[in-house]
Amino acid sequence: AQTVTQSQPEMSVQEAETVTLSCTYDTSESDYYLFWYKQPPSRQMILVIRQEAYKQQNATENRFSVNFQKAAKSFSLKISDSQLGDAAMYFCAIYSGGSNYKLTFGKGTLLTVNP
Amino acid sequence: NAGVTQTPKFQVLKTGQSMTLQCAQDMNHEYMSWYRQDPGMGLRLIHYSVGAGITDQGEVPNGYNVSRSTTEDFPLRLLSAAPSQTSVYFCASSPTLSGTPFRGYTFGSGTRLTVV
């Protein structure tokens, strides 16, 4: 079984500043994938960043980066130079194998960006 | 545009009515799935399919049926709608793993369903 916990239901950040969203997970597998998805008010689910567990290097995508701590089972998302368009619900998710290709999602963190 | 297309975007049903949510993808993905999103619950897997003719249950399958007659289409049927099925429904697709890394799902734009 795999679980994902997002302990911050809501976060806020000032425009142009940096914010970190927390995610912890649990899995008994040694090989797995971690994801952050963004859901803006349009409702569309957008892949922000992806991390393969066997890679020690933290993934980055422009202003988005992760801090992947495998031993601690932690996968936080850092958003630098926050923009108004970053305001959204953010979901952390894990895939750790299995024939159902199931992604298990956290409950989400609602990010507000203040001008 | 290539991707996952869901229809309708919004729907209101009366308790006991049935309906089908449509999902189609044009990326030749073997894997397709349905999730429901409820406030404070994240996304939960309803049903999934790893290819035409193959379907299986997820974690919240009760009250829903699926079929997969073609690679492209994966409709979700609500047999007798209940207020507890008020939710946002997402269809998602992915290539199945064949020696390649898993890159996550492509999601449809969602259907907001209200059962009164």
Interface residues (C-beta under 8 A of the other chain):
Chain A: V4 P9 Y33 F35 Y37 S42 R43 Q44 M45 L47 R50 E52 F91 A93 Y95 S99 N100 Y101 K102 L103 F105 G106 K107 G108
Chain B: Y31 S33 G40 M41 G42 L43 R44 L45 Y48 V50 D56 G58 V88 F90 A92 S94 T96 L97 P101 F102 R103 G104 Y105 F107 S109 G110 R112
